[in-house]
């Protein structure tokens, strides 16, 4: 919880999910204890009251912090002669030997039964109140003005059902648009990231809906492909988890080695002088969500146009994404920053994206209040106003932090120049072989 990629909104969402589960189990006569502690400290105390033989959990592909925790837990449980059983999650396989059969196996996993064949049997466990009080969870107050999705399985199911039955109609058409995608995209990613919905149940719900709504088959199949991509990137991170900190292709270590705090702070504040960039950042900070295209644009702008290292922005974005999933976050950050080496280098033209994805400027006006009264002719490019008009109409909105054309040309020249070197090509081939054929 103290990690650099962790934030209050993540743990509030998780707490909401746990208490939703607690209420659901209570109706079945089962009491769920929700506790907050370092595992080994808690377990040592627990052993004073209970003879534990086995511990169950899902298999997590997390960040370095969680990986180190798991290694310590594994060593500790082995010392205590306690079995630790981890269940595979979402079709991502630990210690995968080859990726060749992974796509076919993923589809097979998605069609497997949702439930274990054997029913769980619970026995009563009594623990003293002082023990339980020692591990109370922190308070996660809800802000009445908060515009974040609420946690909990029941809320996840509502989003799933409304997407499949109504909202999917605009999914493909609006997937890249910052305003319309807020409704037309599934918005299931936080519930998948935090385990409130399972990938299999979502996939199978889509399969059923394809039979009920054959006229929506294209949109539904398009969505299912994105579900597979979700696991594809996590599996890639499972193989090469060093990408949390290091350029996937080391040839890019020689560029973007310095940070400019002024530019970084302007980007974080949504005050770069580029309206769509600023609108996306402000929306993300207020709601925990923007769509994939706008996420890619934010990363491209700060790493290409502003020439900042992706390591300087990855933890900050992770804190803002309510659906933060390390296995998706770091591969995507590197892909958009152009440092993976194996993907095409995309340098988004933020003005072109602005005109294309928000043609009437409605999203910009909603989130960048300084520009709400600007005519359409200037809302995408306010720097085209005369100095006199600018001071009259938008005195508090900043000038652009970089020259868009020059910075884009510079980034393309530098990154493509490195990508074409013999060293980069050789390492790219090594990476492709590793990520395609082997696991770790």
N, C-alpha and C positions, 0 to 999 in steps of 0.2 A: 504493500500500500504506500510505502515511502519512495518507491522507484520513480525515476524521472519520467517514465511514460504512463504513470498512474495518476488518476485524478478523482476528486470527490464525486463527479457525476457517474463514474464507473461503479463505485462502491455503493452509492445510493441506489442505482439500478439493480445491482446484485442483491442488496438488502431487500428491496421491494419484491424481487423474485423469490427469495427465501421465505419471506413472510406470507406471500401468496401460497407457496407450497405448504407452509405450516398450517394455514387455514384449511386447505384442501384435505390434508391428512387428518386434521382434527375431526372432520366430518366422518371419517372412517374409524374413529376411535384410536388414532395413532398420534402420539405426541412427538413432534420434531423439535429437537434442541438446536437452536442456532447460537453458536458460540464464536468468540473472536480470540484467537491466540496463535502464537507460534506453535507449530505442530508438536515438536519434541517436548517443549515445556508442558503443554497440555497433556500429552500422552503419559509422561512421567507421573503426573498427578492422577490421571485416570486409572493407571495400573494399581494405585492404592486401593481402589474400590472394585475393579473388574479384572478378571483374567481374560485378556484379549488374545484370541488365536489368529484372527485374520482381519485385515483392513481392506476395504474396497474403495476404489475411486475410478474416475475416467482417466484415460491416457491423454495428458495435456501436451500440446506443442506450444509452449509459451516462450517467454523471453529468457535471457540469461539468468535473471534473478530467480525465476521459477524453476529453471533447470538445475541450478545449484541447490535450491531447496530440496528438490526431488532426490538428488544424489545424497544429500545428508540424511533425508528421511529413509532412503533405501538402506544405507549403511546402518542406521540406528535400528530399524526394524529387523534387519538380519542379525544384529547383535542380540536383540531381544527374542530371537527365534519366532518372530511373528511373520506370517505370510502376508504379502502385499499383492493384491490382485487388481490390475488396471484393465479397464475395458476399452477396446478400440472405439473411437468416436469419429463420426462423419466420413468414414472411408479413408482416413489417413492412417498409414501403417508405420509403426515404429520398427526401426532396423530393417527397412525394405531392401532386399538384395538387388532387385531389378525393377525398372519402371515400365518395361515392355508390356507386361500384362496388367498394369495398374488401371488403365481406363476400363477394360472389360470387367475387372474385379470390382471397380467402383460401382458400375451399374448393377452388378450382382448384389453387392452390399445394399444398395438402395432398394432392392426388391425383397430383401430378407424380412422376416417377421419383425414387427416392432417390439414384441414382448418376449421375455425369457419364457421357456416352456415350464420351468418349475416356479411355483408360487413362493414368495418370500414368507418366512415364518418369523414373527416377532415375539420376543420374550420380554417381560417387564424388567425394567432397569431402574433402580432407585439410586439417585445421587444426592448427597447433602446440599442444601441450599447455599451454604457458604462457598462450596466448590463451584457451583454454577454461577454464582454472583461474581466470582473472580474472573469469569470469562465473558462478561456481558459485552455485547457489540457496541461500537460507538453510535452516537446519535447521528442520523442522516436526515435533517429537517427538510421538508418540502417547501420550496419557495412558491408562493401563490402565483407569482408572475412567470414561473418557469415554463418554457415551451419545449421541454424534452419529452420524448416518448416515455410512458410509464412502464416500469418493470413488471414482471409476473407472467406466468404461463397463460392465464386467462386473457390478458391483454394481447399476448402474442397470437393466440388463437383468433381473437377478433380481427387483428391485422391480416392474418392468413385468410380468413373467410371473406373479408371485404375485398381483398385483392383478387382472389379467385372468382368471386361471384360478380364483382362490379368493376374494380379499378384496373384490372388487367387489360381492359379494352384500349386504354391509351398507353400501355407499357412500351411498346416498340417505338411508337411515334414520339413519345415525350421523354425517353430515357436519358437524353443528353441535355434537356432543358432545365435550368436551375429552379424555376418556379413550378412548372407543371409536373416535374418528376417527383416532387414532394407528395403528390397524390397518386400518380400513375405507377411509380415504382412500388415494390412490395413492402418496403420498410421493415422487413423481417430480420435484417442483419444483426441488430442488437440481441434479439431473442435467440438467434443461432449462436452468436459469439458467447453468450452467457449460459447456454444449455437449457433455456426455457422452452425451446422447441428443438426437436432433433432434425437433422438433415433428412433422414429417412422418412419421417412422417410428413415433412413438407413435400418431398419428392413424390411420395405415394398419393398425397392429396392432389397434386397436380395431375398425376396419372388418372385419377378418378374423374377429375374435372374435364380432362380431354375427351372422355367418353360422354360426359353430360353436355359439353359445349363444343362440339366438333368445329363449329365456325370460329372458335378462338384457339384452335389447335396450334396455329403458327406462333401466336404470342406466348402460349403456354410452353411450347417446345423451346422457344427462344429463352424463356426464363429458366427452364431446366438446364440449359447449357451453362448459364451463369452459376447455377448451383454446383455444377461439376468444376467450373473454374475456381470457385471458392476453395474446394478441397485440393485442386491441382496446385495452387500457390502454397497452401499450407504444407503439402507434401514436399514441395520444392524447398521450403524453409526447413523442414525436418531433415533434409539431406545436407543443406548448406546453411546452418544457423549462424555462421560467422557473419552473414550479411546484415545482422543487426548493427554491427559496428564498422565493418570494413567493406570497401569497394569489392564487388563480386569479381570484377576483372582488375587486378592490381595495376594495370597500365594507367588507370585513371587516378592513381594515388598522387600523381605529379601536378594535378590541376585542382583548383578550388580548395586551396589549403588555408586560406585566410578568411576570417569573418569580418563583416562590416556591421557593427552593432546598431548603427543608425538605421540602416536599411532593414535589418532583421526586425527591429522594433516597429518600424513603420508597417512592415508586412504583417506582423502579429496583431497590430492594432487595427488593421484594415484602413490604413492611411497612406497608401502608395501613390495616390493620384490617378490610378487606373480603376475606373468605376466598377467593372465586373469583378476584378480581383478583390477590391475592398468590400463589395456586397457579399461575395462568397465567404470571406473571412468573418465578417460581422454576423452573418446568418449562422455559420458553423458555431461560433462562440455562444450564440444565443439559444441554439436548438440541438447541437450535437450532431447535425446531419447536413451534408450537401451530397449531391449525386456524384457518380464516379467521374464523369467528364470534368466537372468543376474541381474535384480533388486533384486530378491529373494536371489541370491548368495551374492550380495554386503551386504545386511542386515544380512544374516546368518553369513558371515565372521566377520563383525565388532562386532556383538552381541554375537556370540558363540566363535569363535577362539580368538578374541581380548577381549572378556568379557566386552564390553562397554554397558551402558544402552541405550536402543533404544531412549529414550527421548533426548539423546545428538546428535542423527543423523537424527531424523525425520524432523525437520525444514530445515536442510541443504539439504537433498534430495528433499524436497518439492520445494525449490528454484530452483533446477536444472531441475526438470521434467517440460517440457513445458505443459504437459497434467495433471498437478497437480489437483487432485480432492480430497478434504479432506475425503469424504465419502468412497473412495477407499484406499487412502494413509494410514490412521491410522489403519484400520482393517488389511491391508496387512502387515504393519510394525510389528504389534503385532503377527500376524500369523507366520511370518518368524523368529521373535525373540523368539518364543515359549512361550510368556507370555499371550496368549489368554486362554490357558488351555484346550480349547475344541478341538483343532486341534493337529494332530500328530506333534511332535517336529522334524523339519528337520534341520540337521546340514550338509550343503553342503560340500563335499570334493572338494575344489577349483581346485586341480590338476586333479582329475578325470573329473571334468566338462571341464577343459581346453582341455584335450585329446579328450573328446567326442564331444564337441560343436565346437571346432576350431582345428580339427585334424592336419591340415597342418600349423597351427600357423599364418595364413594370417592376421587375425583380430588383433592378438597380435603385429605382426610386423608393421601393419599400424598405431597403436595408441601408441605403446611404442617404440619410435624411437631408443632408446639405444640398443634394441634387434633385429633390422631389419636385421643384417648380421649374426645372430647366426644360426648355423645348426639346423635342426629340432630336433636332439637328445637332445638339451639343451634349446630350446626356451620355453618349458613349465616348465622346472625345471633348471633354470640357476645356482642354487646353487650347481649343480652336477659338474660344471666346477672346475678344479683345481684352487687353489688360484692364481697361476701364469697366467693361461689362462684367468681367470676372470679379473685380473688387466689389461691384454692386450686388451681384446675384449669388456668388458663392465665396465670400471672403474667407471662410474657415476651412475650405477644402484645399488640400495640399497640391502643389505642383508635382508632376510625375517624378519619381525617384531615379529613373534611368531613362536614357534614350532608347525607345523600344526597338527601332530598326537597327541601330548600330550594335546594341547589346545582343540582339538575336543573331545577327551575322557573325559576331565574334564567337559566340557560343557554338554555333554550327561549325565554324572553321576549326576551332580548337578540338571539339569532341570528335568530329568526323575524321580529322587529321589523325588523332590517336587511334580511332577504331580501325583505320586502314593500315596501321603498322603491322609488320610481321609478328611482333611480340603479342599484340592484341589478338590477331587472328589465331595464333597457335593456342593461346590461353582460352579463347572462345571455344575452340574445338574440344579442348580438355573439359570445359564446363558442360558443353552439350553432351559429351559422352558420360560424364558423371551424373548429370541430372536426368539423363535418359535411361542409363543402364544400371546404375548402382545407387545404393542407399548407404546410410551410416548409422 
